[in-house]
Amino acid sequence: CIFAYGSYMEKVKLRKLFEYGKKFGTFLYHTLGIRKGDVVAIDLPNSINFV
């Protein structure tokens, strides 16, 4: 699995990708008040970086 952020790219194991997702979920929960069952949409530009 490859994790990319801007021009930064890193090969990561799925466990590490899961950790990144968990941290992002924690951010949504504590910062934005998103709760289980809420609907969230992420709007990204059409780019290979976001596949």
C-alpha positions in Angstrom: 0.0 0.0 0.0 1.3 3.5 -0.8 0.4 6.5 1.3 0.8 9.9 -0.4 0.5 13.4 0.9 1.3 16.1 -1.6 4.7 15.2 -3.2 5.5 12.9 -0.2 5.0 9.2 -0.8 5.7 6.3 1.6 5.1 2.6 1.4 3.1 1.5 4.4 1.7 -1.7 5.7 -2.1 -2.0 6.0 -1.8 -1.9 9.8 -0.2 1.6 9.5 -2.9 2.7 7.1 -5.5 1.6 9.6 -3.7 3.7 12.3 -3.8 6.7 10.0 -7.6 6.2 9.5 -8.1 5.8 13.2 -6.3 9.0 13.9 -8.4 10.8 11.2 -11.6 9.4 12.8 -10.4 10.6 16.2 -9.8 14.1 14.7 -13.3 14.1 13.2 -14.9 13.0 16.5 -13.1 15.4 18.8 -12.7 18.5 16.5 -15.8 18.4 14.4 -18.2 16.5 16.6 -18.8 13.8 14.1 -20.5 10.8 15.7 -21.3 7.2 14.7 -24.1 7.2 12.1 -23.3 10.7 10.8 -22.8 11.0 7.1 -19.5 12.5 6.0 -18.5 13.5 2.4 -15.0 14.4 1.3 -14.7 16.5 -1.8 -11.3 16.1 -3.5 -10.0 17.4 -6.9 -9.9 14.9 -9.7 -6.3 13.7 -9.4 -4.3 10.4 -9.4 -3.1 11.4 -6.0 -6.5 10.8 -4.5 -7.2 7.3 -6.0 
